[in-house]
Amino acid sequence: MTAVRTAIRRRRPRAVRPRRPSAPRRRLPGLWPPVGRRALLAAVLLLALLFPVAGLVTSGQPQQAACRGCASAVPAVAQRWAVPLPGAWTTGSAGTVPATGQAYVAVGGGIAAVGDGLTLTAFALSDGRQLWQTMVSGPAGGSIVSVRAWPGAVTVGILSASGRSRTEAVVSAATGDGLREYPAAVFGGAVAASLATTVVVGSKGVTSYDNKSGHVRWYHATGQNQSWRVAGTTLYVAQSHGGYLGSSPVTSLQVINLSTGAERPLGSPLGQPFSGTLAVAADGVALFASAAGVTAYSGLTGATLWSKPGAVPEGPDPVQGLVYLTTAGGALDGVDPLTGQVKTSAAGAAASQAAQAYVVRNGMALGLGSGGSGDAWAYDLTAGRVTWTSSSLPWPHYFSDLSGLGGSAAVSGDGNAAVISACPQPPSSAGPCPDPELVAFTL
């Protein structure tokens, strides 16, 4: 495959640099075989218990992908802007990351917000302008462990030094001014927010707060350590003895409207436990995953809608309303969550290319080539080919929030934007990055 490279040059002051064509993009090697992916199912399910799923891959750095059957010329036109990142960053196997601790990113409400330590910085999605920078408060010795961006507000999860408690800070998306701080579960936090209100998953229940007064608007007890998923304005909370820390089956769901606070219990079908663990919620459907495969249940009645033996849930595409599954045969299928009907599929070499992506938005899978000569690319799952690349982006890094509500890619809207970090003036080997950048793309 031949592609047009974009050379990313060092830039001062903060202005979008011109891009110019460079050498042809080199081919990328292949993906794990399907057997390897399926061998990790037990680990994936354990992670699904402990952390909500975000995107197609939630950990690790992908190997560079093979582009078999791609277009003969791939345009490099998707990059929006690149701006300097504050603080000290370094390069290594994980890409361009903070020299100490971890960074968290969220895209939404027209901004990209970056949390590092206790510093939160916001950039305009339109042109990369730094809008504001603020220090968030929290428990002594705490640090940011989650950033989620909403229209009008940014919510920041701050974990205590002991790791046993979490505070959710709410700041204005327009100014960075602090609005409120609320208690949250360690693996919970904000599941909906605006300038006026915030809904938080806490250690024992879900609470909606008025940001102006701090008063509780509504509250629903859920029990401790329960797993949860969000689909649009609906929150699904699994009910099992011991929560995600135990091995008891899920016997019911709490379905909560995040806008109104209306709550209703949803029992399992025919009095039998749900099959596996709550993995994905989409379009009024709750998908459960187990070693046997994926089973979909109605979010209205709890009835079984469909099942796919041997399938592994990868993540939703909220723009197109599809859920992606890796099948027993190794294909990557985008299915209608209500019917299980396959709407798009990548098999064989195409599946190898697409399945290395971190996230799918509007049918486009975003992937990254690792290392000092890495690049970013988008794979069109319908057309079955890479549609654009942006090379080179040395030591690229994709951010994820395991809830699926934060991370490098916007959940929906915001022009299908995604942001990554990169080191345009890389050292000869892994080490301090002299000029770290935040780079934005349109998928």
Buried (B, 14 or more C-beta within 10 A) or exposed (E): BEBBBBBBEEBEEBEBBEBEEBEBBBBBEBBBEBEEBBEEBEEBBEBBBEBBBBBBBBEEBBBBBBBBEBBEEBEBEBBBBBBBBEBEBBBBEBBBBBEEBBBBBBBBBBBBBBBBBBBBBBBBBEEBBBBBEBEBEBBEEBBBBBBBBBBBBBBBBBBBEEEEBBBBBBBBBBEBEBBBBBBBBBBBBBBBBBBEBBBBBBBBBBBBBEBEEEEEBBBBEBBEBBBBBBBBEBBBBBBBEEBBEEEEBBBBBBBBEBEEBEBEEBBBBEEEBBBBBBBBBBBBBBBBBBEBBBBBBBBEEBEBBBBBEBBBBBBBBBBBBBBBBBBBEBBBBBBBBBEBEBBBBBBEBBBBBBBBBBBBBBBBBBBBBBBBBBBBBBBBBEBBBBBBBBBBBBBBBBBBBBBBBBBBBBBEBBBBBBBBBBBBEBBEEBEEBEBBBBBBBBB
